[in-house]
Amino acid sequence: MSVSWSSSIRFCKRISENLNSKSFSSDERGATAVEFGLVAFPFFFLLTAVIEASLFFFAGQMLESAVDRVGRQVRTGQLDSSTTQAELKTAVCDEASVLFNCSTLLIDVKSAATFTGLGDPPTISGGELDPADFGFSSPGSAKIMRITVTYEWPVFSNYVASHLADLNSGNALLTAMSVFRTEPY
């Protein structure tokens, strides 16, 4: 039994000699883990915010492109006075269905004799969009038209929501609009 005590005491002396203050302070094992722990949260926070904001702007551009393409079809008479609001919504959804839930798209189509007669598009009132503000005027030959499409885009991170969300639901509103005069067809 005395042999095991003496070997244990020698082991403890050897460890205490190795753990002097100079060698302990120069030991950098674990420093990388501590540095990563300090930098990880801000890094992933910023990475998430950048990805979400990029996706938001990409979706907005995709919606704009879809409304422009459908507006061209209305302008040239491919979608004419026989077109219904549901058919127009389907045309927009066919162009942009990759990122959007088409059942929640709101479409406002208005025609007027002058550009100023179009008035204002539907707006947010009290943090909400009223679907009753969205109407449909049938396209026709040589008319001035405005097509407005809105979509409630879900926002996931609080930081992005504080800068982009403008609805009471905490979501952001994507709006795309096209104003034009149809061709005399």
C-alpha positions, 0 to 999 in steps of 0.5 A: 500500500505504501508503494501506491501512496508514494507514486501518487505523491510523486505524480502530484508533485510532478503536476504541481511543478508543471503548473507554475504560473508561466506555463499556465498562462502560455497554455492556449488550448481552448482559446479557440473555443472561447473565441468562437463562443464570443464571435458565434452569436453575432456571426450567426445573427448577422448571417441569418439577417442577411439571408432573410433580407436577401430572400425578401428583396429577391421575392420582391423582384420576382413579384415585380417581374411577374406583374410586369409580364402579366401587365405586358399581356394585358397591354397587348391584348393577350388578356382582354376584356373577357379576362376575369380577376381569377384568370389574372391572379392565375396568370400572376401565380404562374409567373411567380408561384415558386416563392409565393402562396398564390391563395394569399395574393391580393390583386387590384386592377383599375382603369381610368380615362387619365393617369391621375384618375387612377387614384391611389393603390390600396394602402395599409390602414392601422397595420392591416390591409383591407381586401375590400379595397382591392377591386377589378376593372376589366381590361380593354382597348386603349385604356389606362390601367393599373395592376397592383399585386400585394403579398404578405411576406412572413418575417422570421427574425426579430431584427429583420421584422423591426426594419421590414415588417409593417403589418400588425401580424409582424409580416412585411408587405410586398407590393408590385405595380404596373401602370400603362395604357393598353394598345388599341386592339 
